[in-house]
Amino acid sequence: MAVVRFEISLAIPKEVYDTIPLAKKTAARDAIRGLKALAVKINEGQSNEEMTVRAIWRVCYHDEGEGHPPCEPEQEI
């Protein structure tokens, strides 16, 4: 079976993300959830199964230099 595969990884500065209106954040979340509901695992049940039904977000501090706080836990979308 052919599939359309999306792989999206975005890193938006928190100060920019915080300026996005809540309605837009909610609309983006809902769109991701809608697509996720249609998704399937590639080769489900086989030894080469791929986890292709995953969408997460978290606050990450890697760019804050040495001694940065730990990244927040991943949250499922």
PQR file with spaces between the fields and no chain letter, atoms N, CA, C, O and H, PARSE charges and radii, in Angstrom:
ATOM       1  N    MET     1       0.853   -1.181    0.000 -0.4000 1.5000
ATOM       2  CA   MET     1       0.000    0.000    0.000 -0.0000 2.0000
ATOM       3  C    MET     1       0.893    1.237    0.000  0.5500 1.7000
ATOM       4  O    MET     1       1.816    1.338    0.808 -0.5500 1.4000
ATOM       5  N    ALA     2       0.628    2.150   -0.880 -0.4000 1.5000
ATOM       6  CA   ALA     2       1.352    3.413   -0.906 -0.0000 2.0000
ATOM       7  C    ALA     2       0.813    4.325    0.195  0.5500 1.7000
ATOM       8  O    ALA     2      -0.375    4.284    0.516 -0.5500 1.4000
ATOM       9  H    ALA     2      -0.122    2.068   -1.536  0.4000 1.0000
ATOM      10  N    VAL     3       1.678    5.135    0.763 -0.4000 1.5000
ATOM      11  CA   VAL     3       1.271    6.096    1.794 -0.0000 2.0000
ATOM      12  C    VAL     3       1.868    7.449    1.468  0.5500 1.7000
ATOM      13  O    VAL     3       2.878    7.542    0.770 -0.5500 1.4000
ATOM      14  H    VAL     3       2.643    5.168    0.503  0.4000 1.0000
ATOM      15  N    VAL     4       1.246    8.490    1.973 -0.4000 1.5000
ATOM      16  CA   VAL     4       1.822    9.833    1.936 -0.0000 2.0000
ATOM      17  C    VAL     4       2.428   10.044    3.320  0.5500 1.7000
ATOM      18  O    VAL     4       1.722   10.020    4.328 -0.5500 1.4000
ATOM      19  H    VAL     4       0.426    8.415    2.541  0.4000 1.0000
ATOM      20  N    ARG     5       3.717   10.246    3.356 -0.4000 1.5000
ATOM      21  CA   ARG     5       4.418   10.301    4.634 -0.0000 2.0000
ATOM      22  C    ARG     5       4.871   11.728    4.931  0.5500 1.7000
ATOM      23  O    ARG     5       5.529   12.365    4.109 -0.5500 1.4000
ATOM      24  H    ARG     5       4.291   10.265    2.538  0.4000 1.0000
ATOM      25  N    PHE     6       4.512   12.216    6.108 -0.4000 1.5000
ATOM      26  CA   PHE     6       4.931   13.528    6.575 -0.0000 2.0000
ATOM      27  C    PHE     6       5.942   13.333    7.702  0.5500 1.7000
ATOM      28  O    PHE     6       5.737   12.495    8.580 -0.5500 1.4000
ATOM      29  H    PHE     6       3.978   11.698    6.776  0.4000 1.0000
ATOM      30  N    GLU     7       7.005   14.082    7.682 -0.4000 1.5000
ATOM      31  CA   GLU     7       7.935   14.143    8.802 -0.0000 2.0000
ATOM      32  C    GLU     7       8.237   15.616    9.014  0.5500 1.7000
ATOM      33  O    GLU     7       8.901   16.247    8.192 -0.5500 1.4000
ATOM      34  H    GLU     7       7.171   14.762    6.969  0.4000 1.0000
ATOM      35  N    ILE     8       7.750   16.158   10.113 -0.4000 1.5000
ATOM      36  CA   ILE     8       7.885   17.584   10.380 -0.0000 2.0000
ATOM      37  C    ILE     8       8.548   17.755   11.741  0.5500 1.7000
ATOM      38  O    ILE     8       8.096   17.182   12.733 -0.5500 1.4000
ATOM      39  H    ILE     8       7.210   15.646   10.781  0.4000 1.0000
ATOM      40  N    SER     9       9.599   18.528   11.786 -0.4000 1.5000
ATOM      41  CA   SER     9      10.242   18.865   13.043 -0.0000 2.0000
ATOM      42  C    SER     9      10.487   20.368   13.015  0.5500 1.7000
ATOM      43  O    SER     9      11.225   20.859   12.162 -0.5500 1.4000
ATOM      44  H    SER     9       9.965   18.993   10.981  0.4000 1.0000
ATOM      45  N    LEU    10       9.883   21.091   13.927 -0.4000 1.5000
ATOM      46  CA   LEU    10       9.989   22.543   13.965 -0.0000 2.0000
ATOM      47  C    LEU    10      10.523   22.983   15.318  0.5500 1.7000
ATOM      48  O    LEU    10      10.148   22.424   16.349 -0.5500 1.4000
ATOM      49  H    LEU    10       9.283   20.692   14.620  0.4000 1.0000
ATOM      50  N    ALA    11      11.391   23.977   15.320 -0.4000 1.5000
ATOM      51  CA   ALA    11      11.872   24.563   16.574 -0.0000 2.0000
ATOM      52  C    ALA    11      11.610   26.065   16.500  0.5500 1.7000
ATOM      53  O    ALA    11      12.326   26.796   15.816 -0.5500 1.4000
ATOM      54  H    ALA    11      11.695   24.431   14.483  0.4000 1.0000
ATOM      55  N    ILE    12      10.599   26.506   17.196 -0.4000 1.5000
ATOM      56  CA   ILE    12      10.191   27.912   17.193 -0.0000 2.0000
ATOM      57  C    ILE    12      10.666   28.538   18.495  0.5500 1.7000
ATOM      58  O    ILE    12      10.386   27.996   19.564 -0.5500 1.4000
ATOM      59  H    ILE    12      10.017   25.911   17.751  0.4000 1.0000
ATOM      60  N    PRO    13      11.380   29.668   18.443 -0.5600 1.5000
ATOM      61  CA   PRO    13      11.797   30.303   19.697  0.2800 2.0000
ATOM      62  C    PRO    13      10.581   30.544   20.600  0.5500 1.7000
ATOM      63  O    PRO    13       9.524   30.976   20.141 -0.5500 1.4000
ATOM      64  N    LYS    14      10.758   30.256   21.884 -0.4000 1.5000
ATOM      65  CA   LYS    14       9.638   30.348   22.819 -0.0000 2.0000
ATOM      66  C    LYS    14       9.035   31.751   22.843  0.5500 1.7000
ATOM      67  O    LYS    14       7.817   31.903   22.926 -0.5500 1.4000
ATOM      68  H    LYS    14      11.617   29.905   22.257  0.4000 1.0000
ATOM      69  N    GLU    15       9.875   32.766   22.771 -0.4000 1.5000
ATOM      70  CA   GLU    15       9.334   34.133   22.798 -0.0000 2.0000
ATOM      71  C    GLU    15       8.476   34.424   21.571  0.5500 1.7000
ATOM      72  O    GLU    15       7.544   35.224   21.650 -0.5500 1.4000
ATOM      73  H    GLU    15      10.865   32.643   22.704  0.4000 1.0000
ATOM      74  N    VAL    16       8.772   33.796   20.452 -0.4000 1.5000
ATOM      75  CA   VAL    16       7.943   33.930   19.246 -0.0000 2.0000
ATOM      76  C    VAL    16       6.665   33.111   19.422  0.5500 1.7000
ATOM      77  O    VAL    16       5.567   33.596   19.150 -0.5500 1.4000
ATOM      78  H    VAL    16       9.530   33.147   20.388  0.4000 1.0000
ATOM      79  N    TYR    17       6.817   31.856   19.884 -0.4000 1.5000
ATOM      80  CA   TYR    17       5.659   30.985   20.091 -0.0000 2.0000
ATOM      81  C    TYR    17       4.657   31.626   21.040  0.5500 1.7000
ATOM      82  O    TYR    17       3.447   31.541   20.829 -0.5500 1.4000
ATOM      83  H    TYR    17       7.709   31.462   20.105  0.4000 1.0000
ATOM      84  N    ASP    18       5.166   32.266   22.083 -0.4000 1.5000
ATOM      85  CA   ASP    18       4.285   32.886   23.077 -0.0000 2.0000
ATOM      86  C    ASP    18       3.452   34.035   22.502  0.5500 1.7000
ATOM      87  O    ASP    18       2.440   34.413   23.091 -0.5500 1.4000
ATOM      88  H    ASP    18       6.149   32.335   22.254  0.4000 1.0000
ATOM      89  N    THR    19       3.865   34.591   21.362 -0.4000 1.5000
ATOM      90  CA   THR    19       3.108   35.690   20.747 -0.0000 2.0000
ATOM      91  C    THR    19       2.018   35.197   19.793  0.5500 1.7000
ATOM      92  O    THR    19       1.174   35.979   19.353 -0.5500 1.4000
ATOM      93  H    THR    19       4.687   34.284   20.884  0.4000 1.0000
ATOM      94  N    ILE    20       2.036   33.905   19.475 -0.4000 1.5000
ATOM      95  CA   ILE    20       1.028   33.354   18.561 -0.0000 2.0000
ATOM      96  C    ILE    20      -0.317   33.316   19.293  0.5500 1.7000
ATOM      97  O    ILE    20      -0.386   32.813   20.414 -0.5500 1.4000
ATOM      98  H    ILE    20       2.721   33.269   19.832  0.4000 1.0000
ATOM      99  N    PRO    21      -1.368   33.830   18.693 -0.5600 1.5000
ATOM     100  CA   PRO    21      -2.680   33.814   19.351  0.2800 2.0000
ATOM     101  C    PRO    21      -3.127   32.381   19.666  0.5500 1.7000
ATOM     102  O    PRO    21      -2.867   31.450   18.904 -0.5500 1.4000
ATOM     103  N    LEU    22      -3.794   32.232   20.788 -0.4000 1.5000
ATOM     104  CA   LEU    22      -4.264   30.918   21.238 -0.0000 2.0000
ATOM     105  C    LEU    22      -5.117   30.233   20.181  0.5500 1.7000
ATOM     106  O    LEU    22      -5.026   29.018   20.006 -0.5500 1.4000
ATOM     107  H    LEU    22      -4.005   32.988   21.407  0.4000 1.0000
ATOM     108  N    ALA    23      -5.942   30.992   19.476 -0.4000 1.5000
ATOM     109  CA   ALA    23      -6.804   30.400   18.441 -0.0000 2.0000
ATOM     110  C    ALA    23      -5.975   29.723   17.352  0.5500 1.7000
ATOM     111  O    ALA    23      -6.359   28.666   16.851 -0.5500 1.4000
ATOM     112  H    ALA    23      -6.016   31.980   19.618  0.4000 1.0000
ATOM     113  N    LYS    24      -4.842   30.321   16.982 -0.4000 1.5000
ATOM     114  CA   LYS    24      -3.981   29.711   15.962 -0.0000 2.0000
ATOM     115  C    LYS    24      -3.282   28.477   16.499  0.5500 1.7000
ATOM     116  O    LYS    24      -3.135   27.486   15.784 -0.5500 1.4000
ATOM     117  H    LYS    24      -4.530   31.179   17.389  0.4000 1.0000
ATOM     118  N    LYS    25      -2.850   28.527   17.751 -0.4000 1.5000
ATOM     119  CA   LYS    25      -2.213   27.352   18.362 -0.0000 2.0000
ATOM     120  C    LYS    25      -3.211   26.200   18.426  0.5500 1.7000
ATOM     121  O    LYS    25      -2.863   25.055   18.136 -0.5500 1.4000
ATOM     122  H    LYS    25      -2.970   29.333   18.332  0.4000 1.0000
ATOM     123  N    THR    26      -4.434   26.499   18.800 -0.4000 1.5000
ATOM     124  CA   THR    26      -5.477   25.478   18.897 -0.0000 2.0000
ATOM     125  C    THR    26      -5.806   24.918   17.516  0.5500 1.7000
ATOM     126  O    THR    26      -5.981   23.709   17.367 -0.5500 1.4000
ATOM     127  H    THR    26      -4.717   27.429   19.036  0.4000 1.0000
ATOM     128  N    ALA    27      -5.892   25.776   16.512 -0.4000 1.5000
ATOM     129  CA   ALA    27      -6.187   25.326   15.149 -0.0000 2.0000
ATOM     130  C    ALA    27      -5.077   24.411   14.629  0.5500 1.7000
ATOM     131  O    ALA    27      -5.360   23.397   13.992 -0.5500 1.4000
ATOM     132  H    ALA    27      -5.750   26.758   16.633  0.4000 1.0000
ATOM     133  N    ALA    28      -3.818   24.760   14.896 -0.4000 1.5000
ATOM     134  CA   ALA    28      -2.697   23.922   14.472 -0.0000 2.0000
ATOM     135  C    ALA    28      -2.760   22.568   15.172  0.5500 1.7000
ATOM     136  O    ALA    28      -2.584   21.532   14.532 -0.5500 1.4000
ATOM     137  H    ALA    28      -3.588   25.584   15.414  0.4000 1.0000
ATOM     138  N    ARG    29      -3.009   22.570   16.475 -0.4000 1.5000
ATOM     139  CA   ARG    29      -3.123   21.319   17.235 -0.0000 2.0000
ATOM     140  C    ARG    29      -4.245   20.451   16.678  0.5500 1.7000
ATOM     141  O    ARG    29      -4.069   19.248   16.485 -0.5500 1.4000
ATOM     142  H    ARG    29      -3.152   23.413   16.995  0.4000 1.0000
ATOM     143  N    ASP    30      -5.394   21.061   16.422 -0.4000 1.5000
ATOM     144  CA   ASP    30      -6.535   20.309   15.909 -0.0000 2.0000
ATOM     145  C    ASP    30      -6.261   19.730   14.522  0.5500 1.7000
ATOM     146  O    ASP    30      -6.680   18.612   14.221 -0.5500 1.4000
ATOM     147  H    ASP    30      -5.537   22.038   16.579  0.4000 1.0000
ATOM     148  N    ALA    31      -5.562   20.483   13.682 -0.4000 1.5000
ATOM     149  CA   ALA    31      -5.209   19.984   12.347 -0.0000 2.0000
ATOM     150  C    ALA    31      -4.269   18.788   12.458  0.5500 1.7000
ATOM     151  O    ALA    31      -4.432   17.802   11.739 -0.5500 1.4000
ATOM     152  H    ALA    31      -5.221   21.390   13.927  0.4000 1.0000
ATOM     153  N    ILE    32      -3.291   18.868   13.352 -0.4000 1.5000
ATOM     154  CA   ILE    32      -2.364   17.752   13.554 -0.0000 2.0000
ATOM     155  C    ILE    32      -3.121   16.536   14.065  0.5500 1.7000
ATOM     156  O    ILE    32      -2.898   15.422   13.590 -0.5500 1.4000
ATOM     157  H    ILE    32      -3.159   19.669   13.936  0.4000 1.0000
ATOM     158  N    ARG    33      -4.002   16.737   15.016 -0.4000 1.5000
ATOM     159  CA   ARG    33      -4.790   15.620   15.546 -0.0000 2.0000
ATOM     160  C    ARG    33      -5.665   14.992   14.464  0.5500 1.7000
ATOM     161  O    ARG    33      -5.838   13.773   14.432 -0.5500 1.4000
ATOM     162  H    ARG    33      -4.183   17.641   15.402  0.4000 1.0000
ATOM     163  N    GLY    34      -6.212   15.816   13.585 -0.4000 1.5000
ATOM     164  CA   GLY    34      -7.043   15.297   12.502 -0.0000 2.0000
ATOM     165  C    GLY    34      -6.246   14.416   11.556  0.5500 1.7000
ATOM     166  O    GLY    34      -6.713   13.348   11.161 -0.5500 1.4000
ATOM     167  H    GLY    34      -6.071   16.806   13.612  0.4000 1.0000
ATOM     168  N    LEU    35      -5.052   14.851   11.190 -0.4000 1.5000
ATOM     169  CA   LEU    35      -4.197   14.041   10.333 -0.0000 2.0000
ATOM     170  C    LEU    35      -3.732   12.781   11.056  0.5500 1.7000
ATOM     171  O    LEU    35      -3.655   11.706   10.461 -0.5500 1.4000
ATOM     172  H    LEU    35      -4.672   15.719   11.511  0.4000 1.0000
ATOM     173  N    LYS    36      -3.425   12.924   12.332 -0.4000 1.5000
ATOM     174  CA   LYS    36      -2.968   11.775   13.122 -0.0000 2.0000
ATOM     175  C    LYS    36      -4.050   10.692   13.184  0.5500 1.7000
ATOM     176  O    LYS    36      -3.740    9.501   13.181 -0.5500 1.4000
ATOM     177  H    LYS    36      -3.488   13.797   12.814  0.4000 1.0000
ATOM     178  N    ALA    37      -5.295   11.100   13.238 -0.4000 1.5000
ATOM     179  CA   ALA    37      -6.403   10.149   13.295 -0.0000 2.0000
ATOM     180  C    ALA    37      -6.485    9.294   12.022  0.5500 1.7000
ATOM     181  O    ALA    37      -7.033    8.192   12.050 -0.5500 1.4000
ATOM     182  H    ALA    37      -5.547   12.068   13.240  0.4000 1.0000
ATOM     183  N    LEU    38      -5.949    9.794   10.923 -0.4000 1.5000
ATOM     184  CA   LEU    38      -5.970    9.074    9.649 -0.0000 2.0000
ATOM     185  C    LEU    38      -4.725    8.217    9.444  0.5500 1.7000
ATOM     186  O    LEU    38      -4.682    7.379    8.544 -0.5500 1.4000
ATOM     187  H    LEU    38      -5.504   10.689   10.901  0.4000 1.0000
ATOM     188  N    ALA    39      -3.719    8.429   10.276 -0.4000 1.5000
ATOM     189  CA   ALA    39      -2.412    7.800   10.079 -0.0000 2.0000
ATOM     190  C    ALA    39      -2.410    6.321   10.451  0.5500 1.7000
ATOM     191  O    ALA    39      -3.216    5.862   11.260 -0.5500 1.4000
ATOM     192  H    ALA    39      -3.754    9.111   11.007  0.4000 1.0000
ATOM     193  N    VAL    40      -1.488    5.595    9.842 -0.4000 1.5000
ATOM     194  CA   VAL    40      -1.289    4.173   10.122 -0.0000 2.0000
ATOM     195  C    VAL    40       0.200    3.937   10.363  0.5500 1.7000
ATOM     196  O    VAL    40       1.043    4.725    9.935 -0.5500 1.4000
ATOM     197  H    VAL    40      -0.833    5.967    9.185  0.4000 1.0000
ATOM     198  N    LYS    41       0.507    2.850   11.049 -0.4000 1.5000
ATOM     199  CA   LYS    41       1.905    2.452   11.198 -0.0000 2.0000
ATOM     200  C    LYS    41       2.325    1.750    9.909  0.5500 1.7000
ATOM     201  O    LYS    41       1.595    0.904    9.392 -0.5500 1.4000
ATOM     202  H    LYS    41      -0.178    2.210   11.397  0.4000 1.0000
ATOM     203  N    ILE    42       3.483    2.098    9.401 -0.4000 1.5000
ATOM     204  CA   ILE    42       4.005    1.426    8.214 -0.0000 2.0000
ATOM     205  C    ILE    42       4.443    0.015    8.623  0.5500 1.7000
ATOM     206  O    ILE    42       5.148   -0.163    9.616 -0.5500 1.4000
ATOM     207  H    ILE    42       4.076    2.785    9.822  0.4000 1.0000
ATOM     208  N    ASN    43       4.023   -0.966    7.857 -0.4000 1.5000
ATOM     209  CA   ASN    43       4.338   -2.377    8.120 -0.0000 2.0000
ATOM     210  C    ASN    43       3.862   -2.823    9.502  0.5500 1.7000
ATOM     211  O    ASN    43       4.564   -3.549   10.206 -0.5500 1.4000
ATOM     212  H    ASN    43       3.450   -0.822    7.050  0.4000 1.0000
ATOM     213  N    GLU    44       2.676   -2.386    9.877 -0.4000 1.5000
ATOM     214  CA   GLU    44       2.139   -2.715   11.199 -0.0000 2.0000
ATOM     215  C    GLU    44       2.109   -4.220   11.436  0.5500 1.7000
ATOM     216  O    GLU    44       1.660   -4.990   10.586 -0.5500 1.4000
ATOM     217  H    GLU    44       2.106   -1.796    9.305  0.4000 1.0000
ATOM     218  N    GLY    45       2.596   -4.623   12.610 -0.4000 1.5000
ATOM     219  CA   GLY    45       2.594   -6.017   13.004 -0.0000 2.0000
ATOM     220  C    GLY    45       3.759   -6.833   12.468  0.5500 1.7000
ATOM     221  O    GLY    45       3.902   -8.010   12.798 -0.5500 1.4000
ATOM     222  H    GLY    45       2.960   -3.998   13.300  0.4000 1.0000
ATOM     223  N    GLN    46       4.587   -6.211   11.645 -0.4000 1.5000
ATOM     224  CA   GLN    46       5.736   -6.912   11.087 -0.0000 2.0000
ATOM     225  C    GLN    46       7.009   -6.512   11.836  0.5500 1.7000
ATOM     226  O    GLN    46       7.016   -5.538   12.589 -0.5500 1.4000
ATOM     227  H    GLN    46       4.470   -5.254   11.377  0.4000 1.0000
ATOM     228  N    SER    47       8.068   -7.261   11.626 -0.4000 1.5000
ATOM     229  CA   SER    47       9.322   -6.988   12.332 -0.0000 2.0000
ATOM     230  C    SER    47       9.913   -5.630   11.961  0.5500 1.7000
ATOM     231  O    SER    47      10.687   -5.065   12.733 -0.5500 1.4000
ATOM     232  H    SER    47       8.062   -8.052   11.015  0.4000 1.0000
ATOM     233  N    ASN    48       9.562   -5.104   10.800 -0.4000 1.5000
ATOM     234  CA   ASN    48      10.076   -3.800   10.372 -0.0000 2.0000
ATOM     235  C    ASN    48       9.028   -2.683   10.519  0.5500 1.7000
ATOM     236  O    ASN    48       9.054   -1.695    9.785 -0.5500 1.4000
ATOM     237  H    ASN    48       8.933   -5.563   10.173  0.4000 1.0000
ATOM     238  N    GLU    49       8.111   -2.858   11.477 -0.4000 1.5000
ATOM     239  CA   GLU    49       7.075   -1.848   11.737 -0.0000 2.0000
ATOM     240  C    GLU    49       7.719   -0.506   12.071  0.5500 1.7000
ATOM     241  O    GLU    49       8.709   -0.451   12.800 -0.5500 1.4000
ATOM     242  H    GLU    49       8.091   -3.661   12.074  0.4000 1.0000
ATOM     243  N    GLU    50       7.166    0.553   11.544 -0.4000 1.5000
ATOM     244  CA   GLU    50       7.650    1.902   11.823 -0.0000 2.0000
ATOM     245  C    GLU    50       6.578    2.689   12.573  0.5500 1.7000
ATOM     246  O    GLU    50       5.403    2.644   12.210 -0.5500 1.4000
ATOM     247  H    GLU    50       6.361    0.508   10.951  0.4000 1.0000
ATOM     248  N    MET    51       6.981    3.405   13.612 -0.4000 1.5000
ATOM     249  CA   MET    51       6.046    4.237   14.368 -0.0000 2.0000
ATOM     250  C    MET    51       5.821    5.526   13.583  0.5500 1.7000
ATOM     251  O    MET    51       6.582    6.486   13.704 -0.5500 1.4000
ATOM     252  H    MET    51       7.936    3.442   13.907  0.4000 1.0000
ATOM     253  N    THR    52       4.778    5.526   12.791 -0.4000 1.5000
ATOM     254  CA   THR    52       4.457    6.689   11.959 -0.0000 2.0000
ATOM     255  C    THR    52       3.140    7.322   12.377  0.5500 1.7000
ATOM     256  O    THR    52       2.488    8.004   11.586 -0.5500 1.4000
ATOM     257  H    THR    52       4.160    4.745   12.693  0.4000 1.0000
ATOM     258  N    VAL    53       2.754    7.091   13.624 -0.4000 1.5000
ATOM     259  CA   VAL    53       1.565    7.720   14.199 -0.0000 2.0000
ATOM     260  C    VAL    53       2.022    8.387   15.493  0.5500 1.7000
ATOM     261  O    VAL    53       1.722    7.920   16.591 -0.5500 1.4000
ATOM     262  H    VAL    53       3.283    6.537   14.267  0.4000 1.0000
ATOM     263  N    ARG    54       2.752    9.488   15.339 -0.4000 1.5000
ATOM     264  CA   ARG    54       3.315   10.151   16.514 -0.0000 2.0000
ATOM     265  C    ARG    54       3.381   11.645   16.265  0.5500 1.7000
ATOM     266  O    ARG    54       3.838   12.091   15.212 -0.5500 1.4000
ATOM     267  H    ARG    54       2.996    9.868   14.447  0.4000 1.0000
ATOM     268  N    ALA    55       2.926   12.408   17.231 -0.4000 1.5000
ATOM     269  CA   ALA    55       3.040   13.862   17.184 -0.0000 2.0000
ATOM     270  C    ALA    55       3.229   14.333   18.623  0.5500 1.7000
ATOM     271  O    ALA    55       2.371   14.104   19.476 -0.5500 1.4000
ATOM     272  H    ALA    55       2.555   12.046   18.086  0.4000 1.0000
ATOM     273  N    ILE    56       4.346   14.987   18.884 -0.4000 1.5000
ATOM     274  CA   ILE    56       4.643   15.454   20.243 -0.0000 2.0000
ATOM     275  C    ILE    56       5.109   16.904   20.202  0.5500 1.7000
ATOM     276  O    ILE    56       5.453   17.431   19.144 -0.5500 1.4000
ATOM     277  H    ILE    56       5.043   15.173   18.192  0.4000 1.0000
ATOM     278  N    TRP    57       5.114   17.532   21.361 -0.4000 1.5000
ATOM     279  CA   TRP    57       5.725   18.850   21.502 -0.0000 2.0000
ATOM     280  C    TRP    57       6.329   18.929   22.895  0.5500 1.7000
ATOM     281  O    TRP    57       5.938   18.189   23.797 -0.5500 1.4000
ATOM     282  H    TRP    57       4.835   17.103   22.220  0.4000 1.0000
ATOM     283  N    ARG    58       7.270   19.820   23.057 -0.4000 1.5000
ATOM     284  CA   ARG    58       7.899   20.057   24.361 -0.0000 2.0000
ATOM     285  C    ARG    58       8.691   21.343   24.298  0.5500 1.7000
ATOM     286  O    ARG    58       9.028   21.822   23.215 -0.5500 1.4000
ATOM     287  H    ARG    58       7.588   20.421   22.324  0.4000 1.0000
ATOM     288  N    VAL    59       8.987   21.900   25.457 -0.4000 1.5000
ATOM     289  CA   VAL    59       9.868   23.061   25.545 -0.0000 2.0000
ATOM     290  C    VAL    59      11.279   22.514   25.746  0.5500 1.7000
ATOM     291  O    VAL    59      11.518   21.691   26.629 -0.5500 1.4000
ATOM     292  H    VAL    59       8.713   21.511   26.336  0.4000 1.0000
ATOM     293  N    CYS    60      12.205   22.980   24.918 -0.4000 1.5000
ATOM     294  CA   CYS    60      13.573   22.478   24.912 -0.0000 2.0000
ATOM     295  C    CYS    60      14.533   23.639   25.221  0.5500 1.7000
ATOM     296  O    CYS    60      14.311   24.764   24.773 -0.5500 1.4000
ATOM     297  H    CYS    60      12.010   23.648   24.200  0.4000 1.0000
ATOM     298  N    TYR    61      15.578   23.369   25.971 -0.4000 1.5000
ATOM     299  CA   TYR    61      16.513   24.416   26.402 -0.0000 2.0000
ATOM     300  C    TYR    61      17.929   24.214   25.873  0.5500 1.7000
ATOM     301  O    TYR    61      18.863   24.807   26.414 -0.5500 1.4000
ATOM     302  H    TYR    61      15.758   22.455   26.335  0.4000 1.0000
ATOM     303  N    HIS    62      18.124   23.402   24.839 -0.4000 1.5000
ATOM     304  CA   HIS    62      19.461   23.087   24.357 -0.0000 2.0000
ATOM     305  C    HIS    62      20.285   24.302   23.963  0.5500 1.7000
ATOM     306  O    HIS    62      21.505   24.283   24.126 -0.5500 1.4000
ATOM     307  H    HIS    62      17.366   22.920   24.399  0.4000 1.0000
ATOM     308  N    ASP    63      19.673   25.343   23.458 -0.4000 1.5000
ATOM     309  CA   ASP    63      20.417   26.511   22.988 -0.0000 2.0000
ATOM     310  C    ASP    63      20.785   27.488   24.101  0.5500 1.7000
ATOM     311  O    ASP    63      21.333   28.554   23.821 -0.5500 1.4000
ATOM     312  H    ASP    63      18.682   25.358   23.325  0.4000 1.0000
ATOM     313  N    GLU    64      20.500   27.153   25.337 -0.4000 1.5000
ATOM     314  CA   GLU    64      20.772   28.084   26.430 -0.0000 2.0000
ATOM     315  C    GLU    64      22.148   27.899   27.054  0.5500 1.7000
ATOM     316  O    GLU    64      22.444   28.497   28.089 -0.5500 1.4000
ATOM     317  H    GLU    64      20.054   26.287   25.564  0.4000 1.0000
ATOM     318  N    GLY    65      22.971   27.096   26.450 -0.4000 1.5000
ATOM     319  CA   GLY    65      24.344   26.951   26.912 -0.0000 2.0000
ATOM     320  C    GLY    65      24.501   25.958   28.048  0.5500 1.7000
ATOM     321  O    GLY    65      23.564   25.264   28.445 -0.5500 1.4000
ATOM     322  H    GLY    65      22.730   26.610   25.610  0.4000 1.0000
ATOM     323  N    GLU    66      25.726   25.919   28.554 -0.4000 1.5000
ATOM     324  CA   GLU    66      26.072   24.974   29.612 -0.0000 2.0000
ATOM     325  C    GLU    66      25.238   25.211   30.863  0.5500 1.7000
ATOM     326  O    GLU    66      24.967   26.354   31.234 -0.5500 1.4000
ATOM     327  H    GLU    66      26.487   26.482   28.232  0.4000 1.0000
ATOM     328  N    GLY    67      24.837   24.130   31.504 -0.4000 1.5000
ATOM     329  CA   GLY    67      24.046   24.245   32.724 -0.0000 2.0000
ATOM     330  C    GLY    67      22.585   24.593   32.487  0.5500 1.7000
ATOM     331  O    GLY    67      21.881   24.987   33.416 -0.5500 1.4000
ATOM     332  H    GLY    67      25.057   23.203   31.203  0.4000 1.0000
ATOM     333  N    HIS    68      22.125   24.450   31.247 -0.4000 1.5000
ATOM     334  CA   HIS    68      20.730   24.786   30.931 -0.0000 2.0000
ATOM     335  C    HIS    68      19.787   23.854   31.688  0.5500 1.7000
ATOM     336  O    HIS    68      20.175   22.745   32.053 -0.5500 1.4000
ATOM     337  H    HIS    68      22.697   24.129   30.492  0.4000 1.0000
ATOM     338  N    PRO    69      18.558   24.294   31.924 -0.5600 1.5000
ATOM     339  CA   PRO    69      17.590   23.402   32.569  0.2800 2.0000
ATOM     340  C    PRO    69      17.283   22.220   31.656  0.5500 1.7000
ATOM     341  O    PRO    69      17.464   22.304   30.441 -0.5500 1.4000
ATOM     342  N    PRO    70      16.819   21.119   32.241 -0.5600 1.5000
ATOM     343  CA   PRO    70      16.460   19.974   31.396  0.2800 2.0000
ATOM     344  C    PRO    70      15.242   20.305   30.529  0.5500 1.7000
ATOM     345  O    PRO    70      14.389   21.110   30.903 -0.5500 1.4000
ATOM     346  N    CYS    71      15.190   19.666   29.373 -0.4000 1.5000
ATOM     347  CA   CYS    71      14.025   19.845   28.508 -0.0000 2.0000
ATOM     348  C    CYS    71      12.783   19.316   29.222  0.5500 1.7000
ATOM     349  O    CYS    71      12.860   18.378   30.015 -0.5500 1.4000
ATOM     350  H    CYS    71      15.884   19.012   29.070  0.4000 1.0000
ATOM     351  N    GLU    72      11.655   19.922   28.932 -0.4000 1.5000
ATOM     352  CA   GLU    72      10.412   19.475   29.523 -0.0000 2.0000
ATOM     353  C    GLU    72      10.005   18.140   28.903  0.5500 1.7000
ATOM     354  O    GLU    72      10.449   17.813   27.803 -0.5500 1.4000
ATOM     355  H    GLU    72      11.592   20.683   28.287  0.4000 1.0000
ATOM     356  N    PRO    73       9.175   17.372   29.584 -0.5600 1.5000
ATOM     357  CA   PRO    73       8.749   16.070   29.032  0.2800 2.0000
ATOM     358  C    PRO    73       7.972   16.239   27.729  0.5500 1.7000
ATOM     359  O    PRO    73       7.293   17.244   27.521 -0.5500 1.4000
ATOM     360  N    GLU    74       8.082   15.244   26.864 -0.4000 1.5000
ATOM     361  CA   GLU    74       7.317   15.249   25.631 -0.0000 2.0000
ATOM     362  C    GLU    74       5.833   15.124   25.961  0.5500 1.7000
ATOM     363  O    GLU    74       5.439   14.378   26.858 -0.5500 1.4000
ATOM     364  H    GLU    74       8.633   14.427   27.033  0.4000 1.0000
ATOM     365  N    GLN    75       5.017   15.874   25.215 -0.4000 1.5000
ATOM     366  CA   GLN    75       3.570   15.810   25.385 -0.0000 2.0000
ATOM     367  C    GLN    75       2.949   15.412   24.053  0.5500 1.7000
ATOM     368  O    GLN    75       3.245   15.998   23.012 -0.5500 1.4000
ATOM     369  H    GLN    75       5.336   16.480   24.486  0.4000 1.0000
ATOM     370  N    GLU    76       2.102   14.428   24.106 -0.4000 1.5000
ATOM     371  CA   GLU    76       1.439   13.947   22.889 -0.0000 2.0000
ATOM     372  C    GLU    76       0.440   14.997   22.404  0.5500 1.7000
ATOM     373  O    GLU    76      -0.264   15.626   23.195 -0.5500 1.4000
ATOM     374  H    GLU    76       1.862   13.952   24.952  0.4000 1.0000
ATOM     375  N    ILE    77       0.400   15.168   21.092 -0.4000 1.5000
ATOM     376  CA   ILE    77      -0.571   16.076   20.483 -0.0000 2.0000
ATOM     377  C    ILE    77      -1.790   15.261   20.103  0.5500 1.7000
ATOM     378  O    ILE    77      -2.755   15.806   19.568 -0.5500 1.4000
ATOM     379  H    ILE    77       0.972   14.657   20.450  0.4000 1.0000
